[in-house]
């Protein structure tokens, strides 16, 4: 049951990635990586897929040259996680696992600059959680990137009990994001928990009322032109509520959205693709 639940939640990494694509990477926008803005303004995800590997090689090389630089480590974590979630999930799981693991490890290196966390990072959950309150708002980008990459690695290792047992650690990191900065990345932590609360097994953690609350907060933070939270709301909340009308109306509204906001251009193109696919699958989903 646990493995099946993990498999169902793989899209929350895809969802989070579009919010995350500019997060840690933004930390190096002041330098030569202004190209991130250009990527986000593209309408063609296929073009981004073909061009992104060059950026990945560049940022990995920057980490090799300056392995202790937290800005480069976090940017590399974001970039590797984003590419894996956008283009490798369920298509090339072996490559996805490698990239998620690398992204998680980059993020953990940043978090381990915290002396207390470094002592418990590889300890059981109870000890691991003792260091979480020591993180502050300045740590939110690293917490967010690490939690998302860790979840992606777990999803792509869902047949491994060792991997799935680590989900609670990723959730603990994201919970700290929610406590410190709930609006970070347009409410990305709310989106994470909106999906997480919906996909838990009935009677064993599923809380659709809480899921709806998180999705509503994510949509409020994202604003009317950010389509991703709305697609996730339909895919997870409406679907798990068996509300076919809400599901269809939400996705049709996404497809009818015409406002062209440059910073959401790529995100919205991917979101519309997902909306179309979900509508095509309605007969199987309900």
Buried (B, 14 or more C-beta within 10 A) or exposed (E): EEBEBBBBBBBBBBBBBBBBBBBBBBBBBEEEBEBBBEBBBBEEBEEBEEEBEEBBEBBBEBBEEEEEBBBBBBBBBBBBBBBBBBBBBEEBBEBBBBBBBBBBBBBBBBBBEBEEBBEBBEEEBEEBBBBBEEBEEEBBBBBBBBBBBBBBBBBBBBEBEEBBEBBEBBBBBBBBBBBBBBBBBBBBBBBBBBBBBBBBEEEEEBBBEBBBBBBBBBBBBBEEEBBBBBBBBBBBBBBBBEBEEBBBEBBEEBBEBEEEBEEBBBBBBBBBEBBEEBBEEEEEBE
